[in-house]
Amino acid sequence: MSNANHDLYQDDLLETRSPGFTIAQVKDIGDKLFGLTGDLFPLDSERDQNFHIRTEAGDQLVIKIANSAEDPAVIDMQLRALEHIAVVDPELPVPKVLLSRNGLAIEQIQAENGTEHCVRILTYLPGIPPMVDPADHALLRPMGACLARLVLDLRGFFHPIANYKLLWDLKHTSKLRQYLPHIRDANHHELVSYFLDRFDRNVLPLIPKLRAQIVHNDFVPDNILVAEDDPGRIVGIIDFGDMTHTLLINDLATTIAPMLCGHADPVGTAAEIIAGYHEIIPLEDAELGILYDLIAARMIMLNVIASWRVTIHPYNKEYIAGNVEQMWTTLEAWRIQDPADVTRKFFRVCSLWEMEEVNSIPNKANETLKSHLLRRARLLGPCYYLFYKRPVHIVRGEGVWLYDGDGNRYLDAYNNVAHVGHCHPHVVNAISNQARQLNTSSRYMHGHILELAEQITKRMPEPLSVCMFVCTGSEANELAWQMSKLVSGNSGVLITKFSYHGSSAATTQFSTELIPQKKLPSHVQTLFAPTSNTAFRKSDSGISSAITALGEHGHQPAMLILDTAFVSDGIYTSPKGYLKTLFAKTRAAGGLCIADEVQGGFGRLGQHFWGFQFDDVIPDIVTLGKPMGNGHPLAAVVTRPEIAEVLANETGYFNTYGGNPVSCAAGLSVLEVIEKEALQRNALEVGQYMRERLAVLQRDYPVIGEIHGSGLLQGIDIVKPDGALDPEMADCIMNHMRENGVLIGTTGQHYPTLKIRPPIVFQKEHADMLLGALMEALDEL
Ligand SMILES: Cc1ncc(COP(=O)(O)O)c(C=O)c1O
């Protein structure tokens, strides 16, 4: 009976009719060979005959009678795999193997027509079949994770029959061509041929290079059971009948394909399963690179084999061809996806999205970059992302220059943190001198904190005379929020349409750059930044309706918080009257007015030291950060004494690192450098120079739309010929400039605006270099 020639595909296995024993015969087999008596209920099977037995002793078992074409060695492999799992991962819910009266795991029986069959008994697992509801995502990640766990459990398992050739193994997808005549519909025929061609081109050459081992190879909803009270908890893995030695990624594609059937978002569904798998077994980029084609291969495999088998087993049509029609629709939906986009999404869900770009550039430096990216993904998790399609690996900075590990130099036109230039010697000395002497918390008296508070408040209008120190802009805004709520007794917040104010729980909710407008909580309402867009031109800022909207949700404004350089909104400064009106309306409604100077402060805007000074206003609270310590974590809240007093009476405030002597030394030295090197004036002059040259470029390059901002904070809109903003082009320009050694960013809603925000030691010759790289990008793109 053994299929001695294992070079043959097991077509006969799929061709041979399922066994046809009667219930009485099976009862007899159970009793004689295994000593079991009880009730029998038939179970579904593709090519075998299975029964559920409820024994008189109360045990629940499954009797499996194999197809006569099934090789006993293959069944032996499946049973030994179950035994192996029971040893290495006893908690994994797989069936246990029962021995016969003769002490054998497999017994052989003969049908009336003389065919021989292997028969075996396994424990019946409790649980229910999963609901395959496309709208329900509960099972997706757990499926990916459970499959990966099963793969790990089988890592050390081997069996001499493991390389037998099973048509259900995706390695053999090309073999499906011989069944194409069974596909009658011309469109379906074309669809299958299209994906077979892709498979031959993209997957076949890689097969010998990818990770392989013995895998389940059919981990799909039909073969798992979930808890009755928790559809996301897998409590049973059954049917090891397609187990074989193949690629890990084939096994994953096999799981994903049927899950996409009838799904409105097949790519998102696949990504969820991939993410669950990747958490347990990190996927390699070559594996992710072919996953789109492998998923398609499995879908066509399901349909081609079903179309063929229906013709030879018409009696089992319902079982064989159950999902075929829906799968054709899913395949068509899969085809219209852009494979590169799908792959990018798969990389992204595994936090490996930058890798694609890196892989396309073969040199030694990229090996280091690649290993960094993999370690980042593993060690830092999926929240972190890097700038540029080909991320930059910086090892040193000096003034406006950054250097990578290969000694390449980049002109830094982006970093506001290194406000007075990277590693400015005066700041570095101040930090290291103080670090050598003492660093401690603000619970002890120290002169630096007072000197810095004096230097900051000296630059603020009266009555902003109290300075409280924190470490980040987010903390500063969080503290401003606490104070505003206490002082006003209100609970609402007013922000601009595309804002960023920090990463703490509260400030994230004030950041429409992070939370889409639709998902903002009702205590946060938005108004227009002073952009030049039509919405703002035609109406006012929208503050009155924002206050009304707050009221409709039971809130009054506690605070209006504005980035005074409107960087996330696209980079603007306040036109005369804008802040004044907003402040007046907010105050009339009982709220406080917060100027977030984390971006615009410390002289960058040239004309004024602080962004709020562009209008005739005095904020209730000013928050500071980023440039304040030139890269050292230092931030602050400046306010009136009576506001700080309300907080003092309520809870007081302590921040271990806020205002420590080393941070204050950094802050003091930054202010000294700005003063000594006249950097505010530099920002004004170089900013004006850049602006004039940009105005000339604007005439020659229609892709340059409006230019806005002030000093060394400039936004350049990139537009299409019809004047619409063009985020894709902006992204291409930014990446092109990066490749030519000039670092800039993009900003604004959907990021259509080039963001120029260099250290403010930036000189005219640097501006020339920047504009040269911009022109080169515009000429070449
Ligand atoms: C305007 C504004 N406010 C607050 C913050 C938060 O600062 P941090 O990242 O130091 O918490 C940022 C950071 O980009 C910012 O741009």
The ligand as an ORCA input file, in Angstrom:
! r2SCAN-3c Opt
* xyz 0 1
  C       4.462     72.593     19.403
  C       4.941     71.424     20.226
  N       4.526     71.297     21.478
  C       4.927     70.265     22.258
  C       5.778     69.294     21.776
  C       6.163     68.133     22.640
  O       7.500     68.220     23.023
  P       8.297     66.922     23.515
  O       8.523     66.039     22.349
  O       9.574     67.494     24.090
  O       7.473     66.272     24.561
  C       6.237     69.400     20.463
  C       7.140     68.380     19.911
  O       7.363     68.260     18.739
  C       5.810     70.493     19.666
  O       6.213     70.614     18.403
*
